[in-house]
Amino acid sequence: MDSPVCVYDGDCKFCTNWVNRWKQTTGDTLEYAPYQKAASQFPMIPQKEFAHALKLIEPDGKILSGARA
């Protein structure tokens, strides 16, 4: 993974609206993926954690959750 990945709930309209806004600001500096498609790439994070809060996964493996992300 070369850039941080923001993993969000793709079924949540609030989440997807914010992600669409953030994409305009961050450009190519972040990748965005709904957890419904990306969870299998991050087996160290339980599925229920993805449903609970947005995750920012940095290239060094650091994981930030919710508002900290």
Buried (B, 14 or more C-beta within 10 A) or exposed (E): EEEBBBBBBBEBEEBBEBBEEBEEEBEEEBBBBBBBEBBEEBEEBEEEBBEEBBBBBEEEEEBBBEEEB
